[in-house]
């Protein structure tokens, strides 16, 4: 039985990262999971000290069940 999973996604900007987290939170109840943790962080790629690319890494931890579910 799958209990928990953590997935990472790439978003093009901060607004898209926030929207992605809200989408997961909105879908959680109807899809049968809860959000244990949701976060994003900015990642930059530099060349010669200059920023040449920027993305946001979104991390979502979904909980599908409890370890003791259906046992006790």
JOFEN-V470517 format. One record per pair of residues at least 24 apart in sequence whose C-alpha atoms are under 10 Angstrom apart, sorted by the first residue. I is the first residue (numbers start at 1). GAP is how many residues later the second one is. D is the distance in Angstrom with one decimal. If there is no record, write none. Layout:
BEGIN
[[I GAP D] [I GAP D]]
END
This chain:
BEGIN
[[1 63 9.0] [1 64 8.2] [1 65 9.8] [1 66 9.2] [2 61 8.6] [2 62 6.7] [2 63 7.3] [2 64 9.5] [2 65 9.6] [3 30 9.5] [3 59 8.5] [3 60 5.9] [3 61 5.0] [3 62 4.8] [3 63 6.4] [3 64 7.0] [3 66 9.7] [4 29 9.0] [4 30 9.5] [4 31 9.7] [4 32 9.0] [4 57 7.0] [4 58 5.6] [4 59 4.4] [4 60 5.7] [4 61 7.2] [4 62 8.7] [4 63 9.8] [5 31 9.8] [5 55 8.2] [5 56 5.6] [5 57 5.4] [5 58 6.7] [5 59 8.2] [6 29 9.9] [6 30 9.5] [6 31 8.7] [6 32 9.4] [6 53 6.9] [6 54 5.5] [6 55 4.2] [6 56 6.3] [6 57 8.9] [7 31 9.8] [7 51 8.2] [7 52 5.8] [7 53 5.4] [7 54 6.5] [7 55 8.3] [8 30 9.9] [8 31 9.7] [8 32 9.2] [8 49 6.7] [8 50 5.5] [8 51 4.5] [8 52 6.5] [8 53 8.9] [9 31 9.2] [9 47 8.3] [9 48 5.8] [9 49 5.1] [9 50 6.6] [9 51 8.4] [10 30 9.3] [10 31 9.9] [10 33 9.9] [10 45 6.8] [10 46 5.8] [10 47 4.9] [10 48 6.1] [10 49 9.0] [11 29 9.1] [11 30 9.9] [11 31 9.5] [11 43 9.6] [11 44 6.1] [11 45 5.1] [11 46 6.3] [11 47 7.0] [12 30 9.9] [12 42 7.7] [12 43 5.3] [12 44 6.3] [12 45 8.9] [13 29 8.5] [13 41 7.9] [13 42 6.2] [13 43 6.0] [13 44 9.4] [14 26 8.3] [14 27 8.7] [14 28 7.9] [14 41 8.3] [14 42 6.5] [14 43 9.4] [14 44 9.7] [15 41 9.6] [16 40 8.6] [16 42 9.6] [17 24 8.8] [17 25 9.7] [17 38 9.4] [17 39 6.6] [17 40 7.6] [17 41 6.2] [17 42 9.5] [18 38 9.8] [18 40 8.6] [20 38 8.0] [20 39 10.0] [20 40 9.5] [21 37 7.7] [21 38 8.6] [21 39 7.5] [24 36 8.1] [24 37 10.0] [24 38 9.0] [25 35 9.7] [25 37 9.7] [28 34 8.4] [28 35 9.5] [28 36 9.6] [31 33 9.4] [32 30 9.7] [32 31 8.8] [32 32 6.6] [32 33 9.0] [33 28 9.9] [33 29 6.2] [33 30 5.4] [33 31 4.6] [33 32 7.5] [34 27 8.5] [34 28 5.7] [34 29 5.3] [34 30 6.8] [34 31 8.9] [35 25 7.2] [35 26 5.9] [35 27 4.8] [35 28 6.3] [35 29 9.1] [36 24 7.9] [36 25 5.5] [36 26 5.9] [36 27 6.4] [37 24 5.0] [37 25 7.4] [37 26 9.3] [38 24 8.8]]
END
